[in-house]
């Protein structure tokens, strides 16, 4: 069966540790993908405005499953936008107020928001993921569509916090490990696989015709969903377990190597 869609995660997958990629190599690949009618989708926990920054030449041609699936855009057209209800936002904020040693970013359609008390060094770190990031005094008073909460924590604190959040807000928000010391609270069911499904329905593409590449736990649904799920060599153990295939790490252009395999028909294609 021919491949009709390739979906890539960004941090730890498509991007190397310096947050860049071999643009010359990829754009040559993309030209060949486009000529063959193979769709290219960026599926990331990052903000949409940050993701388009990486692809200025083709941002109006490709699709983005941003914010871990909460915001889906195809060729500049909004396809889906998730949303927490105001009562849910307030409840989540109340719970997070009692969690020590976390850095909160509230993610909305128009911008991401950090509290004015957040140190500049943390703001700079968050800017790697959010092209639009505003400081605010009151999270409860935001005038935006809110669809994700991003929490920066010490890596060793991630497992316990995931369990706590599942118990305290799991009925209204799904906690996912996004890697690199980040936990995202997302609208239940609005993960990357859901975003891909919306695009597949739009383009009439079967699951078996999809390649997905990822490294972190927030890629698990996407890798299970795709006919060909690839784990990076630097992937988490949970990702390695669910992926049917593997590639080299993000500093060895593992994602681009998979694209080459698709284009040349090398195994398993």
Buried (B, 14 or more C-beta within 10 A) or exposed (E): EEBBBBBBBBBBBBBBEEEEBEEEEBEEBBEBBBEEEBBBBBBBBBBBBBBBEBBEEBBEBBBBBBBBBBBBBBEEEEBBBBBBEEEBBEBBBEBBEEBEEBBBBBBBBEBBBBBEEBEEEEBEBBBEBBBBBBEBEEBEEBEBBBBBBBBBBEEEBBEEBBEBBEEBBBEBBBBBBBBBBBBBBBBEEBBBBBBBBBBBEBBEBEBEBBBBBBBBBBBBBBBBBBBBBBBBBBBBEBBBEBBEBBBBBBBBBBBBBBBBBBBEEEEEB
